[in-house]
Every structure is written in structure tokens, then in C-alpha cells.
Amino acid sequence: MSKTNLIPLLVVLLLFSCRNNETNSYDNYSSWEHYAGTPSGVRYSALNQINTENVRQLTKVWEYSSADKDEQNRSQNQCNPIIVDGVLYGTSPESKLLALNAATGAPIWIFDPESVDQSLSEDPMRFYKVNRGVAHWNDGDAERLFYNVGRHIYAIDLKTGTLIKSFGDNGRIDLQLGLGRDPKTFNPFVASTTPPVIYKNLLISGSRVAESIDAAPGHIRAYDVISGEQKWIFHTIPQPGEANYETWPDTKAYEKLGGANNWAGMSVDHQRGVVYVPLGSVSGDFYGRFREGSNLYGNSLVALNASNGEYLWHFQTVHHDLWDRDLPANPNLFSMEIDGTMTDVVAQITKQGYVFLFDRNNGKPIFEIEEVAVPTLGLEGEKVWPTQPIPKLPQPFSDQYFSRDEVGGLDSLEHQRLLSIYDKVPYKKLFDPPSIAGNWIFPGFDGGGEWGGAAVDIEERVLYINSTRLPWLMEMVAVDQDTGSMSLGQRTYVNNCIACHGTNLEGRGEDYPSLIDVFDRLSEKEIRSTIENGLNMMPSFAGITEADKKALLEYLKAPKTIKESKEPTSVKEVNGLKVPYQMNGYNRFLDKDGYPGIKPPWGTLNAVDLKTGKLLWKVPLGNHKEVTIEGVEQTGTENYGGPLVTKGGLVIIGATKDSKLHAFDKTTGELLWEAELPAPAFATPATYSVNGKQYIVIACGGGKIGSPSGDSYIAFALD
Ligand code: HEC
């Protein structure tokens, strides 16, 4: 090409890149500078060097191990790392913040909160180590990273990896403070799992709180990125004088109950200045006697003015939730043609397996949503909401009914055993209220849609989402607080521990250890510390009084079988509220070898055409190749962590229990490529380019559902 030809081309390129910077300075689909790719949270990449033609040549180019997984195979890494100027920023199982050369995996710096921060050793929440990523702020001169350790958000200098002490209280802010309530009035467990988002000079954060009736409020807060000062608060449980306050009983619930928290991440529309916030259920999760009403903004997608937290619109996906149907992932922002007009829309997935699609301007549904009548006979004192919103389209990406024909079991003996469980508690209806007899949660408590979230091809308007297909069995236990029938220790156990450790300390599946003979394994000091501080996935129970804790420890030494549950006659008060029931069991319905007690597929990857609302394809995701079932080529596996979709025609996802990274043809669902990983990648991959070379990276943290733990990031590229 001659020089004269080159000049106009350069001008065009320059103009194009300037324009690109202007319109796409936030949503740059060729980089991965934000959790879920861009502020719009679509997990879409415009990179296409790796594509359907050459993906089979993809090879591992680097592996970095932070060498901090635990030996009990309980540590995890759910991080979706970000990549800024050729450097990857991600977290490790021990909540260290890592800066790695994104082309080689070589460490640049490592920030270890334990090493710099003496006061951390007094933070009871620091043992809670779930972290899904990092937020990045850049004003042209300064650059900061924000990430969570326990209940704190840390500000870290991007270049040096050092704590920015001028931010907040010596470099961090405490999410337990500034909620507008005395922390002594709620369960002290306030942490954060999914990273905060950035809007201009604001850091907007949600929280994870306890599931018990006295959970902390889940209000959304914005902080100044420089000073850490709290700038605004949005009350997710409205207070007198605020919109939608009337969806609550007139019993000052807002002073006593909590939850309605955002643990799943948010998405930001920088052009509009709007943050889209998906919220979880209100406390207590499974018994709603003290919150008669629809309970806004529980289980709602809420649009807020990002500058000041002002309420714009909402849509509630479950009214008066009794099933822990938290909205599980950040929504996806993109545009599509509706009735001939290009419209900005927002898609929200749910644990139940629905996709809700709204006009971003006003929250108007794009497809019709029907209020469907549901069963209303609940526990004593419960006023079950009579209808629930079910979108007519898009088609659900998870199966909605668990029929007797679907009961699994790898041999006939096991099949009979599982059938007998099913026959005791037959599946009734969608949104069957909690009861002592028990009911099925299907898709399970973890979804359906989960924290990995959905990827949206912003050109084709197709949504990609993985889903686990596993029923969970839920039973409620009446807690008779009459000291005659339950000792103080047993009552404390029932009120706080049974959901995870079982009615009789037997534990629940692989994730929740048995506490039988726990004193033979651990010292009293260790057990006390676990109760007070939490451990990995176990939240802290710092709120239990010393007298109750002593009695609980005695009870763990000599537990008694809990008598058959009947309607309670006397109940304990929490914040003046009498809690007569506890949920007994995050019970995954598994066979004796730990495989789902339902016929396969146990995990699927799904493509939903958002233009028509139709499911384009559904394929099994993952494979237990050691299992042979007649007529089943691929079992699918339980899965955690989300997909990404690329202009190169690929859907890339780890997530499966069989420790693989997979690439699918986004048009057909055909599996094109797989790679073996050292541990399951229960995390979402990222893709980016350094010096013209495209990479795909994923955290391999394992440590859930009986899998080995891992502590590596692994990157792939075309060699
Ligand atoms: C929300 C679920 C949940 C609740 C509720 C819960 N735990 Fe745990 N617990 C866990 C998990 C998960 C672990 C495994 C933690 C790890 O090692 O990573 C655990 C571990 C423990 C351990 C260590 C056991 C071992 O063998 O290592 C003890 C002791 C314990 N829990 C006691 C309690 C007590 C007492 C209560 C009630 C006050 C309680 N837990 C409530 C989830 C829970």
C-alpha cells in the first residue's frame, strides 16, 4: 500500500478508535475490565481470533498456582478475573488479591490482607472466603481496585498492590456500619461475595447477610471512591414515607427483619446513569408470618438512579417469597428491536429457570408475564401469596416439574429407595409452600440459574445459560421451645444449625460436614472459633449469646435425637418475633454414591432466542463418564459458574463437576473442544487480548459438591 493510500486509512482508523472510545468507553466488548466483562454484564466478547474453525487447536499457555487451597477440599475460587492493560487481577482461595502478567501468568504483586492488617485478626467475618472478583476504577490519572474480604471492601492501588490508607477506615470500609440500624439489633453476619460496581466516582455495593429472621438489612450503599464516605443508601425494605412501604404489615418490620439483599452483583447503564439491582428474599427465608404482604423489594429487580440511589422502577419476580428464590446473578443490559424500534432492554435470570425481559426505560415487560394461581395452604400463621408471576416467554431454561417417572437411581435397589422417598413427599405444584410434611424445591435451592449468570450475544440477541437439574427436599421442623422437651443447647442447635448440619448432626451431602463426634476431631477452641467466626462457606454465628453457646457446645458433646416434629406449642422470640419453625435441610436429592436422584441430564447448557422467546437448543453440560445408563450418552453434571459468548461463534464454560473447560458452537450447541483442568472450574471464564493474541482464562477452585479444591488460574490460546 502506498503512503498516499495509507493516510486516509489512518485517519479513518483514528476517527473510528476515538469514536469507539467515546461511545464504548464503558462497555468495551474487546476487553474484560469488569466483572462479567463490561458494566452491562453480558459476558460477551467481540474477540474472534479463537473461533469455531480453530478452537480445536486451543492449548494451555500458562498456569499460575497461588498455593493456598486447603487440605480439607473445602476452599473454593469463584472469581471471574478482570484484565486491565495486560494485567490480570483476581482473587485466590484465601482471599489474596493477585496481579498476574496476563500473557505469561507471572505474578506482578500479591496483596495479602492478613499480612498488612493487624485489625483483620479481630474481624470475625474474615474466615468467610467467598469472593467472585474485583472492581476497577480509573479516572485517567489514578487507578484503584476494590475487593471484598469478609465484611470489608478494600481499596488497593492498581500499580503497586498496596492498600490505599486514605480510603475509608485505614484503607477499607465496613459493610456492617452505616445501615441506619444499630448492628446489635441484627445478626452480625454481613459480608460481600460479588464485587461492587463503579459509577463515575461512586462505588456501589450490596452484601450477603444471614438467612435467619434477624438477618441484617440488605440496603444498597454507594461510597465515594476516593474517601470511602457513604454517599447514598437505598432501603431495600422501604421505611415509612417511602414508595411501596404499604407492601409490609404495620408492625415496623423494617426495624426487625432484614435480607432483600444484593449478593449476586449489579449492572450499570452509564449512558442513562442507572444501576440495575437484583435482590434476594427477605428474612426469614422460609417463614413469613411477620411479613404479611408482597414484601417489596424482596426478590425484585430494581432500577436506581446511580447518582443518588433514587428509586426508578422495580419488578418483583416472587411475591412474599417462602422458597429462598433470591435473584441469583447480575442482569444483562443490551438492545434489541421491538416492534421496529431499537430498544434498550434488561434480562434477568432466576433460580426457577425463567428469563424476565424488560424495557430498561420503564420496566415494562417485553413478553407477557402471567400472574398464576399457586397453592396457598401454608404453615400456622402464614399468609401465602395467592399468585406468582410466570413469563409466558421466553421459555424456561430449566425443567419446572419433578414427576415420579423422573426419579433416578443407578440400580433397581437404589431406584426403589429413591422412589420410596419420593412417594412420602410427592411433588405437588410449583411454589408449593413450605410444610412439615416436606416439599420439593425444583430447580434446587442453588438453581436453575445461579451466580455464574447468563451470557448474551448482543448481536444475535441470544442468551446462554447453564443449569443444574437436581431436586432438593425441604422440610420444616416445628421448634418447640418448651424447655421441658428441648434443652437450651438443643434449642440453640435447632434454631441455628440444623439447616446445614442436619436434625441429628448427620450433615448434609458433601458440602455440610457431619458434627457427630466432632469433639473427637476438633478442640473446643476450634469449634468455638468456627461458630463465632464462620469458616469458608459457613457464615459466622457471632450473635449467639455466651450462655446459649456454652449450652450448644455441651449439646454437641452429647446430642439427643430430636423428637418427631409436631406443631409447636411454645416458641422463642427473636427481636420480639416468635419463630416457631426452622427449615430442615439444604437436602440435595442424591443417590448413595452422590449422583443426582433424578434421571439425567444432571446439567445442561441452554440457548434462548430473546427475539422470539424460544429455546434454540439445550445440550447436556459435563459428563460422569464412569456412569453407564442405558440410552444416555452424556449424563451432564451439577454445575456452578457461568458462560461467556464470543463473536468467534463460541460459548465457553467450565462449571462442571468433571473438571473440564468446554467450548460450544453458539449456533448449534455442538461441543467443539474440551480441556482437562486440575480441579473443577466453579467460576466464570474471561477472554482478552494481549499484543494481538486472544486468551481465555479460568479459575479452578473446586471445593464444592464433593470435588477436590484447587488454587490455579489457567489460560488458553492458539499456539
Ligand atoms: C448455612 C450453612 C451452615 C450453618 C447454618 C451452620 N454451618 Fe457449620 N459448617 C458449614 C459448612 C459449609 C462447614 C464446612 C466449613 C469448611 O470447613 O470449609 C461447616 C463446618 C462446621 C464445623 C467444623 C466441622 C469439621 O468437621 O470441620 C463446625 C464445628 C460447625 N460447622 C458447627 C456449626 C454449628 C454449631 C452451627 C450452628 C450454630 C453451624 N455450624 C451452622 C455450614 C453451616
Boltz pocket constraint, residues with backbone or C-beta under 6 A from the ligand:
constraints:
  - pocket:
      binder: B
      contacts: [[A, 72], [A, 74], [A, 75], [A, 492], [A, 493], [A, 496], [A, 497], [A, 498], [A, 499], [A, 500], [A, 501], [A, 511], [A, 512], [A, 513], [A, 514], [A, 515], [A, 518], [A, 521], [A, 526], [A, 527], [A, 530], [A, 531], [A, 535], [A, 536], [A, 537], [A, 538], [A, 539], [A, 541], [A, 552]]
      max_distance: 6.0
